[in-house]
């Protein structure tokens, strides 16, 4: 088989926290063990989609509509066939909408469960909902004579639910009974329908029976009845549908119809594989066997199967009737295993019951060579062997104990010897005790594992949040989280950017996904941003699966509120799908935190850049507003601000303000033009700046405050510094004019005033005083500027 094509089968399924979907999953996985296939479960919504769509943004369920978009990712998987467990998807649609939904996925063959359409090109597998529910109703109406029967239906627009409700209504009508609106309520197939049950009983406290559309909701009926002081099976009849694992263990055991989810899942996978090989579509209605138990008011008289087993036992004359013993063993084993059990497992059961019946027959025959004292010990060894082989897989303990007790009871009822009765009681005791301890031990191990793993996910999420800024470590921790929950391998696929998924718009499958990180062969690899493998619809993400078959994956949607990030694929094998489901929800929360953190960092970065830009612009504006554009010196505002700062910084120090006036600027402009006037101003400014800077660079401020007016501030050591500065200004002017080829002199007259820096001094007043001193200096200037 290793050289054959490996088929990739997708399975859309929701509500995996309830019994029927879990049975479907087990049946599909069991069938996959004998096929050259890999399975990809697309695990959707948990609960009633009707509530999802009705809720507003403040409701806890407001964004659960996102789950339904996961199914579209099957279009980028690269599948060969698709099983759709339509009744569990929480997308209860009208017929036309169901057709539109199915048409999206018809690029590959479809096997649709819990639906039926003779005219469709797809394959369908459904329980005989109508026939089986009608049988239940006939039992209540005819055998018990009940007339006031209430009905707890499943969701509207769900085919299973509608067919079962139709059977209820038509059976009531056939018996001349009217069904009023308040006799029917609509649940969501979960055990959380107490309000609906209360409403039914409040409207009809005299009700004789409540018929539930499934076993999960029957649990809620039991609960509410007990709260009201009503005992199911005695004060009020209760029936279910499905015969899930716990139905037989309910108190009292629940009368129901056996919709075998294991068998439905098993057959769905087998037919999906045959469709991959171009077989014709199939349309199958699976019978749901009526199981009469105490909850409907029946006593515990033996049923047909029990009578058949007793009849066979009665025909065994002695321990040598091996064929009859084998027939009894076959019948007992048939009821002791799940429908998907392999033949090898059933043979184990037959061997056990052959041992049991043969030895009980030897015991009751009182054979001389038979050591009856060893029988209880040998019986214990045999049940231990059987449980070690099949106890964790396909052995149905309820069915097994039912067959075992029937056989023991048969021999006890026939026996009168007290010693033999004691031995029979010992076999019964050791077997019952071991089965009980085995089941309890398995449950304890499972609970311990769940408790242990339940602590791991929150811790992993904390670490992820702590590393939100370290992308590679963040994604590595995400994979470690699902690994800690039992994933054998895992793949984290992300969209190029988080996508907003609006409930009012149809979600479209992305054209590509990027593989951010994967866990294969006991190794985690996180890819760099520019090295991430990309998958498209052409190949699909199954290309990354192992080349071998018999791998089972579950795809979970990564989303938070309206944002969708991608999907997490986990190889589940023996991993509890519920724990992985919860872990991925927490990973989604961490990704939402990461997204917010990145948005905040981007906002901070933009704010920093904006502030830097504003700072640069303010610096430019400040320069423009405080600087004379022609000379590069401070203008009046710039000089005043900086001179005041220097005064404040040098309180108590001696300072001087110099007021300089460029000589005969008007004459230069009139005679030689404004270009030369500007030339004279720029060079005069350069002379002033260089003179003051060279003399003392610290505490010096120079500015041009008018057309030909310059003012300078400087901290001085004593009064003589002012004379030195004025002398240096004149020398620099003379030196400049000697080398300048202009036909005019660049010179200026300067006056100054000295003062001690104090908070009481005004720079503006001091500048005015220096200006007055300038007039004395102007008396010594040339009469004409011309050379």
VOGU-3710 file (C-alpha; in Angstrom, 3 decimals, decimal comma):
1> xxxxxxxxxx> 0,000/0,000/0,000  2,970/2,329/0,594  3,289/2,950/-3,138  -0,388/3,830/-3,590  -1,719/7,360/-3,682  -2,340/8,861/-0,251  -5,771/10,507/-0,221  -6,373/13,604/1,844  -9,870/13,659/3,327  -11,236/16,784/4,995
11> xxxxxxxxxx> -13,957/16,723/7,644  -16,052/19,765/8,595  -17,396/19,254/12,101  -18,601/21,391/14,984  -19,798/21,010/18,580  -17,001/18,561/19,359  -17,690/18,990/23,069  -20,853/16,894/22,624  -21,163/13,134/22,249  -22,384/12,623/18,680
21> xxxxxxxxxx> -19,586/14,631/16,973  -17,005/12,859/19,130  -18,408/9,517/18,016  -18,201/10,651/14,385  -14,558/11,609/14,903  -13,751/8,237/16,476  -15,539/6,368/13,681  -13,683/8,323/10,974  -10,321/7,815/12,683  -10,953/4,100/13,109
31> xxxxxxxxxx> -11,845/3,689/9,429  -8,715/5,663/8,439  -6,507/3,032/10,101  -7,239/0,584/7,284  -7,053/3,126/4,431  -4,237/4,966/2,679  -5,471/8,362/3,848  -4,676/11,398/5,958  -7,506/13,215/7,718  -7,928/16,959/8,288
41> xxxxxxxxxx> -10,706/17,935/10,707  -11,918/21,529/10,450  -13,162/22,103/13,976  -15,863/24,742/13,942  -18,355/26,333/16,293  -19,313/25,079/19,725  -22,961/25,870/20,430  -26,041/27,256/18,756  -25,222/29,318/15,698  -28,623/30,956/15,912
51> xxxxxxxxxx> -27,406/32,729/19,051  -24,145/33,627/17,309  -25,920/35,460/14,521  -28,459/37,206/16,765  -25,960/38,533/19,325  -24,667/42,101/19,285  -21,100/43,287/19,798  -21,510/43,395/23,588  -22,627/39,765/23,780  -20,183/37,015/24,760
61> xxxxxxxxxx> -21,056/35,207/21,522  -20,758/38,331/19,369  -17,826/37,107/17,295  -18,438/33,357/17,267  -19,685/33,719/13,703  -15,980/33,673/12,862  -15,874/29,912/13,461  -17,923/29,292/10,350  -15,267/30,931/8,176  -12,878/28,109/9,125
71> xxxxxxxxxx> -14,705/25,798/6,731  -13,597/27,963/3,795  -9,976/27,149/4,628  -10,677/23,637/3,342  -10,419/25,265/-0,114  -6,722/25,909/0,450  -6,027/22,494/1,969  -5,444/20,433/-1,180  -8,097/17,814/-0,336  -9,278/14,874/-2,437
81> xxxxxxxxxx> -12,689/14,563/-0,766  -14,673/16,278/1,955  -17,003/14,949/4,657  -19,433/17,562/5,960  -21,121/16,816/9,288  -23,765/19,358/8,463  -25,893/18,841/11,538  -23,023/19,816/13,856  -21,802/22,925/12,003  -24,168/25,450/13,611
91> xxxxxxxxxx> -25,054/26,994/10,234  -28,651/25,848/10,012  -29,706/27,123/6,592  -32,721/26,905/4,321  -32,547/24,435/1,444  -31,404/26,983/-1,154  -28,739/28,295/1,199  -27,596/24,745/1,977  -27,121/24,172/-1,735  -25,128/27,395/-2,051
101> xxxxxxxxxx> -22,981/26,309/0,909  -22,283/22,869/-0,567  -21,572/24,268/-4,036  -18,534/26,158/-2,712  -16,776/22,888/-1,984  -17,752/20,723/-4,953  -14,337/20,811/-6,567  -13,929/17,556/-4,658  -16,499/14,821/-3,903  -18,709/15,523/-0,895
111> xxxxxxxxxx> -20,129/13,134/1,702  -22,740/15,042/3,696  -23,915/13,722/7,049  -27,179/14,462/8,871  -28,706/15,689/5,577  -30,506/13,998/2,708  -31,381/15,062/-0,828  -32,328/12,502/-3,463  -31,828/14,999/-6,286  -28,364/16,185/-5,273
121> xxxxxxxxxx> -25,140/15,002/-6,911  -23,523/14,625/-3,474  -23,392/11,575/-1,227  -25,551/11,598/1,907  -25,586/9,530/5,095  -28,342/10,174/7,585  -30,103/8,379/10,383  -33,674/7,212/9,747  -34,817/10,049/11,976  -38,486/9,898/11,072
131> xxxxxxxxxx> -38,931/6,137/11,342  -37,031/5,779/14,606  -38,724/8,723/16,321  -42,108/7,444/15,149  -41,318/4,100/16,804  -40,545/5,888/20,075  -43,812/7,813/19,852  -45,811/4,663/19,084  -44,311/3,008/22,147  -45,382/5,918/24,358
141> xxxxxxxxxx> -48,816/6,288/22,772  -49,788/2,642/22,262  -47,822/0,627/24,817  -48,121/3,140/27,666  -51,248/4,993/26,623  -49,753/8,437/27,228  -51,667/11,331/25,674  -50,135/14,523/27,100  -46,700/14,282/25,482  -44,414/17,331/25,174
151> xxxxxxxxxx> -41,577/17,650/22,677  -38,137/19,254/23,010  -36,935/19,728/19,431  -33,497/20,448/18,069  -32,663/23,611/16,079  -34,975/24,783/13,345  -33,721/24,319/9,759  -31,732/21,271/10,880  -32,784/18,215/8,867  -32,323/15,690/11,700
161> xxxxxxxxxx> -34,316/17,932/13,981  -37,078/18,586/11,466  -37,564/14,891/10,631  -37,800/13,909/14,287  -40,255/16,696/15,028  -42,375/15,671/12,025  -42,537/12,097/13,391  -43,708/13,425/16,774  -46,431/15,597/15,253  -47,701/12,934/12,824
171> xxxxxxxxxx> -47,756/10,227/15,489  -49,792/12,495/17,760  -52,140/13,291/14,881  -52,521/9,606/14,022  -53,801/9,042/17,570  -56,232/11,957/17,352  -54,164/14,218/19,632  -53,654/17,939/19,048  -50,213/19,546/19,356  -50,351/23,179/20,479
181> xxxxxxxxxx> -47,471/25,641/20,074  -46,633/25,579/23,781  -46,138/21,798/23,665  -42,963/22,188/21,589  -39,745/24,076/22,402  -36,553/24,348/20,338  -33,160/23,659/21,869  -29,652/23,508/20,449  -28,885/19,800/20,959  -26,788/20,608/24,052
191> xxxxxxxxxx> -27,455/19,825/27,714  -27,860/23,542/28,471  -31,577/23,818/27,686  -32,993/24,059/31,219  -34,992/27,177/30,338  -36,805/25,388/27,499  -37,659/22,443/29,754  -38,914/24,774/32,470  -41,095/26,553/29,926  -42,648/23,272/28,751
201> xxxxxxxxxx> -43,417/22,089/32,269  -44,690/25,484/33,385  -47,165/25,428/30,505  -48,089/21,762/31,068  -47,475/20,682/34,678  -49,758/17,701/34,049  -47,522/16,323/31,242  -47,116/12,549/31,150  -44,006/12,456/28,948  -41,327/14,624/27,384
211> xxxxxxxxxx> -39,718/13,421/24,168  -36,267/14,860/23,502  -34,779/15,124/20,004  -31,454/13,889/21,373  -29,850/12,421/24,485  -27,848/15,539/25,414  -31,021/17,570/25,913  -32,578/14,638/27,803  -29,912/15,212/30,465  -31,349/18,685/31,012
221> xxxxxxxxxx> -34,868/17,219/31,205  -33,708/14,827/33,945  -32,100/17,693/35,845  -35,158/19,959/35,747  -37,529/17,098/36,598  -35,516/16,137/39,670  -35,430/19,792/40,742  -39,241/19,800/40,548  -39,534/16,584/42,519  -40,394/14,494/39,454
231> xxxxxxxxxx> -38,639/11,167/38,974  -38,144/10,242/35,295  -39,666/6,851/34,503  -42,012/7,019/37,502  -43,666/10,474/37,612  -42,983/11,447/34,023  -41,672/9,532/31,004  -38,551/10,807/29,226  -37,038/9,571/25,961  -34,032/10,637/23,900
241> xxxxxxxxxx> -32,393/9,907/20,575  -28,816/8,840/19,651  -27,963/6,338/22,430  -24,740/8,126/23,299  -22,305/6,534/25,711  -23,863/7,911/28,904  -27,504/7,091/28,021  -27,309/3,571/29,526  -25,747/4,986/32,735  -28,364/7,674/33,335
251> xxxxxxxxxx> -30,619/7,196/36,341  -32,903/5,679/35,219  -31,350/4,367/31,968  -32,651/6,410/29,054  -35,085/4,992/26,511  -33,726/6,140/23,160  -32,944/5,271/19,549  -29,465/4,119/18,698  -28,063/6,517/16,087  -24,616/4,989/15,858
261> xxxxxxxxxx> -22,267/7,938/15,380  -19,282/5,602/15,310  -20,749/3,638/12,424  -21,852/6,792/10,594  -18,332/8,227/10,818  -16,780/4,913/9,834  -18,975/4,567/6,742  -18,502/8,234/5,813  -14,744/7,777/5,586  -15,054/4,542/3,616
271> xxxxxxxxxx> -17,419/6,147/1,098  -15,214/9,258/0,837  -12,267/7,053/-0,134  -14,371/5,205/-2,703  -15,447/8,553/-4,212  -11,775/9,472/-4,563  -11,523/6,351/-6,708  -14,429/7,566/-8,867  -17,176/5,477/-7,316  -20,750/6,707/-7,715
281> xxxxxxxxxx> -22,360/8,874/-5,016  -24,390/7,068/-2,363  -27,495/8,022/-0,410  -27,928/6,044/2,784  -30,413/6,100/5,634  -29,031/4,250/8,626  -31,568/2,548/10,870  -31,640/3,757/14,465  -32,595/0,835/16,685  -35,235/1,494/19,363
291> xxxxxxxxxx> -33,850/0,800/22,845  -36,492/0,371/25,551  -35,229/1,219/29,020  -36,740/2,400/32,302  -36,998/6,156/31,628  -40,192/5,721/29,591  -41,916/3,891/32,444  -41,084/0,362/31,322  -40,018/-2,186/33,937  -36,896/-4,314/33,526
301> xxxxxxxxxx> -38,394/-7,344/31,785  -35,848/-8,891/29,431  -35,821/-7,652/25,877  -35,757/-9,650/22,696  -31,964/-9,959/22,597  -31,840/-11,132/26,211  -34,466/-13,769/25,507  -32,510/-14,972/22,476  -29,332/-15,304/24,573  -31,185/-17,187/27,312
311> xxxxxxxxxx> -32,776/-19,495/24,729  -29,349/-20,348/23,320  -27,923/-20,988/26,784  -30,885/-23,252/27,532  -30,054/-25,412/24,533  -26,564/-26,252/25,780  -26,801/-29,741/27,223  -23,252/-30,027/28,521  -19,789/-28,537/28,238  -19,115/-30,613/25,148
321> xxxxxxxxxx> -21,638/-28,698/23,015  -18,877/-26,531/21,590  -20,868/-25,191/18,638  -23,689/-23,961/20,849  -21,180/-22,440/23,270  -19,549/-20,616/20,359  -22,951/-19,335/19,224  -23,660/-17,963/22,711  -20,195/-16,398/22,794  -20,740/-14,767/19,394
331> xxxxxxxxxx> -24,083/-13,284/20,455  -22,665/-12,021/23,761  -19,580/-10,530/22,077  -21,714/-8,801/19,413  -23,305/-6,607/22,096  -20,019/-6,032/23,934  -18,162/-4,062/21,275  -18,652/-0,772/19,510  -19,852/-0,998/15,923  -16,422/0,054/14,581
341> xxxxxxxxxx> -14,542/-2,687/16,422  -12,166/-4,726/14,315  -12,810/-8,420/13,773  -9,693/-9,264/15,792  -11,147/-7,443/18,797  -14,478/-9,209/18,448  -12,593/-12,533/18,407  -11,091/-11,567/21,769  -14,592/-11,100/23,099  -15,743/-14,426/21,704
351> xxxxxxxxxx> -12,783/-16,194/23,338  -13,655/-14,653/26,695  -17,321/-15,646/26,580  -16,424/-19,151/25,338  -14,172/-19,471/28,403  -16,923/-18,141/30,650  -19,787/-20,309/29,370  -17,654/-23,465/29,162  -16,358/-23,087/32,716  -19,754/-22,186/34,165
361> xxxxxxxxxx> -21,187/-25,275/32,455  -18,384/-27,432/33,894  -19,038/-25,923/37,325  -22,756/-26,637/37,265  -22,208/-30,163/35,860  -20,025/-30,923/38,876  -17,408/-32,641/36,808  -15,128/-34,843/38,877  -11,939/-33,574/37,268  -12,956/-29,894/37,395
371> xxxxxxxxxx> -11,352/-27,792/40,163  -14,046/-25,187/40,858  -11,874/-23,406/43,421  -9,724/-21,951/40,642  -12,659/-20,551/38,654  -12,853/-17,058/40,288  -9,088/-16,627/39,941  -9,133/-17,780/36,303  -12,139/-15,542/35,594  -10,168/-12,581/36,950
381> xxxxxxxxxx> -7,180/-13,451/34,748  -9,409/-13,658/31,656  -11,151/-10,326/32,235  -7,759/-8,718/32,859  -6,510/-10,074/29,529  -9,607/-8,820/27,700  -9,377/-5,323/29,198  -5,667/-5,071/28,442  -6,397/-5,860/24,769  -9,602/-3,921/24,100
391> xxxxxxxxxx> -10,488/-1,952/27,244  -8,973/1,300/25,991  -10,232/0,965/22,438  -13,422/-0,753/21,301  -14,869/-2,644/24,275  -18,326/-1,299/25,179  -18,420/-1,852/28,937  -22,186/-1,261/29,220  -22,903/-3,871/26,553  -20,268/-6,232/27,945
401> xxxxxxxxxx> -21,699/-6,121/31,470  -25,208/-6,573/30,112  -24,167/-9,810/28,323  -22,039/-10,980/31,261  -24,850/-10,443/33,781  -27,356/-12,255/31,564  -25,108/-15,323/31,431  -24,385/-15,331/35,199  -28,064/-14,741/35,971  -29,061/-17,662/33,734
411> xxxxxxxxxx> -26,818/-20,104/35,608  -27,786/-18,734/39,042  -31,502/-19,102/38,330  -30,958/-22,743/37,328  -28,756/-23,652/40,293  -29,797/-24,907/43,743  -26,425/-26,011/45,151  -25,261/-23,363/47,636  -21,541/-24,047/47,069  -21,909/-23,580/43,319
421> xxxxxxxxxx> -23,967/-20,424/43,897  -21,109/-19,098/46,039  -18,659/-19,785/43,224  -20,955/-18,091/40,687  -21,223/-15,112/43,050  -17,429/-14,971/43,304  -17,064/-14,896/39,500  -19,665/-12,123/39,390  -17,901/-10,174/42,148  -14,350/-10,353/40,805
431> xxxxxxxxxx> -15,498/-9,452/37,290  -17,699/-6,523/38,354  -15,014/-5,222/40,714  -12,285/-5,393/38,094  -14,406/-3,707/35,408  -15,342/-0,937/37,858  -11,723/-0,406/38,943  -10,501/-0,486/35,331  -13,009/2,157/34,238  -12,326/4,289/37,317
441> xxxxxxxxxx> -8,575/3,994/36,845  -8,908/5,008/33,189  -11,085/7,948/34,203  -8,631/8,950/36,929  -5,720/8,846/34,488  -7,710/10,892/32,003  -8,743/13,424/34,647  -5,173/13,687/35,957  -3,933/14,314/32,423  -6,623/16,933/31,850
451> xxxxxxxxxx> -5,810/18,681/35,116  -2,107/18,639/34,370  -2,547/19,978/30,838  -5,120/22,550/31,893  -2,395/24,364/33,847  0,074/24,348/30,982  -1,890/26,465/28,503  -2,314/29,568/30,722  1,388/29,487/31,605  2,326/29,212/27,914
461> xxxxxxxxxx> 0,125/32,173/27,040  1,789/34,269/29,743  5,185/33,456/28,249  3,880/34,342/24,779  2,619/37,719/25,989  5,939/38,344/27,744  7,693/37,759/24,389  5,262/39,660/22,181  8,149/41,833/20,920  10,288/38,799/20,033
471> xxxxxxxxxx> 8,454/37,336/17,032  10,451/34,123/16,670  10,210/33,276/20,360  6,518/34,182/20,369  5,703/31,691/17,613  7,969/29,037/19,101  6,032/29,303/22,368  2,745/28,979/20,434  3,868/25,606/19,096  5,160/24,543/22,500
481> xxxxxxxxxx> 1,689/25,239/23,852  -0,090/22,800/21,502  2,744/20,280/21,908  2,154/20,361/25,671  -1,502/19,527/24,971  -0,523/16,394/23,056  -0,054/17,503/19,440  2,251/15,045/17,683  3,108/17,627/15,022  1,848/21,147/14,335
491> xxxxxxxxxx> 1,838/23,870/11,692  1,149/27,555/12,275  -0,140/29,324/9,150  -0,795/33,066/9,110  -2,427/35,477/6,723  -0,123/38,198/5,307  -1,903/40,675/7,604  -4,735/40,284/10,137  -8,033/40,389/8,256  -11,266/41,945/9,475
501> xxxxxxxxxx> -14,074/39,404/9,118  -17,474/41,099/9,166  -20,559/39,018/9,974  -22,488/40,932/7,312  -20,092/39,922/4,553  -19,291/36,514/3,090  -15,839/35,314/4,052  -13,618/34,321/1,144  -10,887/31,754/1,443  -7,451/33,441/1,247
511> xxxxxxxxxx> -5,354/32,821/-1,848  -2,240/32,174/0,212  -1,003/31,411/3,693  2,497/31,699/5,110  3,975/28,929/7,228  5,381/30,804/10,207  6,445/27,824/12,299  6,153/24,042/12,319  6,838/21,125/14,625  7,920/17,944/12,849
521> xxxxxxxxxx> 10,172/15,058/13,785  10,419/16,361/17,371  11,863/19,680/16,163  10,401/23,191/16,173  11,383/25,473/13,310  10,386/29,133/13,212  10,966/30,791/9,841  12,360/34,262/9,242  9,872/36,686/7,726  11,454/36,572/4,283
531> xxxxxxxxxx> 11,968/32,783/4,305  8,469/31,580/5,180  7,098/28,859/2,881  3,940/29,982/1,119  1,025/27,670/0,346  -1,652/28,328/-2,249  -4,847/26,637/-3,404  -2,875/24,856/-6,101  -1,007/22,602/-3,677  -2,630/23,237/-0,315
541> xxxxxxxxxx> -1,240/22,837/3,168  -1,392/19,029/2,910  1,868/19,350/0,944  3,620/19,861/4,281  2,101/16,691/5,769  4,254/13,559/6,062  4,385/11,562/2,833  3,038/8,504/4,664  -0,648/7,911/5,454  -2,780/7,434/8,580
551> xxxxxxxxxx> -2,097/10,872/10,045  -4,992/12,760/11,626  -4,932/16,557/11,895  -7,296/19,150/13,304  -7,450/22,697/11,934  -8,364/25,448/14,382  -9,124/29,062/13,526  -6,947/31,788/15,036  -9,078/34,865/15,653  -9,942/37,503/18,240
561> xxxxxxxxxx> -13,106/39,554/17,921  -13,370/40,709/14,309  -9,719/40,010/13,439  -8,620/36,769/11,839  -4,963/35,719/11,893  -4,794/32,288/10,247  -5,035/28,659/11,334  -3,238/26,193/13,589  -2,970/22,594/12,342  -2,318/19,940/14,975
571> xxxxxxxxxx> -1,763/16,225/14,501  -4,087/14,917/17,180  -3,529/11,138/17,374  -4,463/10,498/21,044  -4,515/14,182/22,019  -7,820/15,419/23,494  -9,241/17,670/20,817  -10,980/19,796/23,461  -7,684/20,714/25,141  -6,144/21,664/21,806
581> xxxxxxxxxx> -9,253/23,690/21,010  -8,848/25,623/24,273  -5,118/26,090/23,761  -5,661/27,599/20,301  -8,238/30,003/21,726  -5,630/31,186/24,207  -3,022/31,465/21,460  -5,518/33,644/19,583  -5,763/35,861/22,663  -1,976/36,160/22,787
591> xxxxxxxxxx> -1,920/37,039/19,083  -4,509/39,753/19,724  -2,228/41,129/22,445  0,703/40,971/20,051  -1,318/42,824/17,413  -2,253/45,548/19,907  1,353/45,736/21,086  2,590/46,111/17,513  -0,035/48,761/16,851  1,062/50,612/19,979
601> xxxxxxxxxx> 4,724/50,364/18,979  3,878/51,586/15,493  1,862/54,434/16,988  4,796/55,320/19,264  7,148/55,192/16,306  4,862/57,428/14,266  4,513/59,777/17,245  8,290/59,887/17,674  8,758/60,607/13,968  6,034/63,226/14,083
611> xxxxxxxxxx> 7,578/64,887/17,123  11,016/64,785/15,503  9,561/66,300/12,356  7,837/68,992/14,391  11,020/69,613/16,328  12,994/69,977/13,114  10,361/72,259/11,660  10,250/74,289/14,857  14,004/74,563/14,739  13,710/75,871/11,191
621> xxxxxxxxxx> 10,893/78,195/12,169  12,833/79,327/15,211  15,861/80,004/13,053  13,716/81,898/10,586  11,992/83,884/13,329  15,187/84,704/15,275  17,765/85,049/12,462  18,443/87,813/9,978  18,269/86,138/6,583  20,811/88,478/4,941
631> xxxxxxxxxx> 23,656/88,405/7,443  23,043/85,218/9,415  23,181/87,157/12,687  20,287/87,187/15,140  17,459/89,554/14,285  15,949/91,820/16,945  13,875/89,020/18,523  16,755/86,565/18,442  19,165/89,029/19,948  16,815/90,061/22,761
641> xxxxxxxxxx> 15,970/86,428/23,712  19,586/85,272/23,698  20,975/88,390/25,390  18,389/88,026/28,198  19,412/84,355/28,592  23,054/85,376/28,888  22,212/88,021/31,494  20,232/85,463/33,496  23,109/82,981/33,192  25,741/85,488/34,363
651> xxxxxxxxxx> 24,054/87,341/37,203  26,644/89,502/38,990  29,056/89,544/36,043  30,212/92,689/34,228  28,800/92,987/30,699  28,672/95,442/27,786  26,228/96,183/24,989  27,701/97,598/21,744  25,535/99,451/19,251  27,075/99,710/15,747
661> xxxxxxxxxx> 25,798/101,624/12,697  27,084/100,891/9,164  28,374/104,255/7,883  26,641/105,835/4,880  24,540/102,812/3,851  22,110/105,116/2,068  24,918/106,591/0,004  26,170/103,141/-1,004  22,650/102,116/-2,069  22,100/105,380/-3,976
671> xxxxxxxxxx> 25,488/105,477/-5,681  26,248/101,817/-6,271  22,913/100,026/-5,918  21,269/97,735/-3,343  23,396/94,760/-4,323  26,453/96,630/-3,057  24,454/97,794/-0,061  23,789/94,141/0,790  27,469/93,374/0,181  28,468/96,041/2,699
681> xxxxxxxxxx> 25,934/94,785/5,295  27,037/91,137/5,007  30,719/91,963/5,347  30,068/94,358/8,225  28,198/91,520/10,002  31,059/89,122/9,349  33,565/91,616/10,800  31,444/92,099/13,938  30,868/88,344/14,457  34,544/87,409/13,992
691> xxxxxxxxxx> 35,753/90,236/16,216  33,531/89,357/19,176  34,018/85,610/18,689  37,769/85,872/18,585  37,861/88,108/21,614  35,676/85,914/23,785  33,456/83,178/22,339  31,490/82,468/25,534  28,728/84,830/26,581  28,674/86,701/23,258
701> xxxxxxxxxx> 25,558/87,553/21,219  25,548/89,530/17,945  22,561/90,704/15,946  21,262/93,011/13,216  18,200/94,819/14,563  17,526/97,285/11,777  18,552/98,313/8,245  22,096/99,460/9,119  22,016/98,854/12,869  23,950/96,071/14,643
711> xxxxxxxxxx> 23,970/95,305/18,351  26,283/92,987/20,328  26,348/91,712/23,893  29,439/90,396/25,679  30,519/89,437/29,178  33,684/91,444/29,961  36,295/91,291/32,660  36,701/95,063/33,101  35,856/98,374/31,481  38,995/98,326/29,332
721> xxxxxxxxxx> 37,615/95,434/27,291  35,174/97,778/25,605  37,964/99,999/24,254  39,828/96,931/23,039  36,741/95,669/21,179  36,088/99,020/19,481  39,756/99,243/18,499  39,658/95,705/17,059  36,523/96,556/15,037  38,276/99,523/13,441
731> xxxxxxxxxx> 41,404/97,515/12,661  39,356/94,781/10,981  37,485/97,338/8,902  40,774/98,915/7,769  42,227/95,501/6,910  39,082/94,563/4,940  39,033/97,857/2,974  42,703/97,538/2,014  42,036/94,256/0,231  38,510/94,975/-1,028
741> xxxxxxxxxx> 38,297/96,287/-4,612  34,998/98,035/-4,015  35,037/101,856/-4,657  33,663/102,540/-1,166  34,595/101,884/2,440  32,860/99,400/4,673  33,024/101,010/8,117  30,752/101,543/11,063  30,488/103,709/14,118  30,098/102,006/17,534
751> xxxxxxxxxx> 28,878/103,122/20,940  28,657/101,011/24,113  27,362/100,882/27,659  28,559/98,644/30,514  26,544/97,200/33,411  26,473/94,411/35,965  24,094/91,523/35,031  21,070/91,729/37,236  17,421/90,732/37,170  16,577/94,420/37,383
761> xxxxxxxxxx> 18,281/95,362/34,128  16,355/95,503/30,847  18,317/94,549/27,743  16,033/96,733/25,644  16,731/99,791/27,849  20,464/99,121/27,801  20,372/98,831/24,013  18,737/102,264/23,823  21,478/103,726/26,045  24,151/102,223/23,787
771> xxxxxxxxxx> 22,379/103,757/20,798  22,701/107,208/22,384  26,435/106,660/22,877  26,613/105,931/19,138  25,928/109,541/18,241  29,235/110,638/19,731  31,069/108,054/17,660  29,301/109,149/14,472  30,898/112,583/14,716  34,243/110,987/13,818
781> xxxxxxx> 33,065/109,113/10,699  34,058/110,018/7,111  32,051/112,652/5,297  31,863/110,460/2,204  32,089/106,721/1,845  33,774/106,878/-1,546  37,402/105,943/-1,832
//
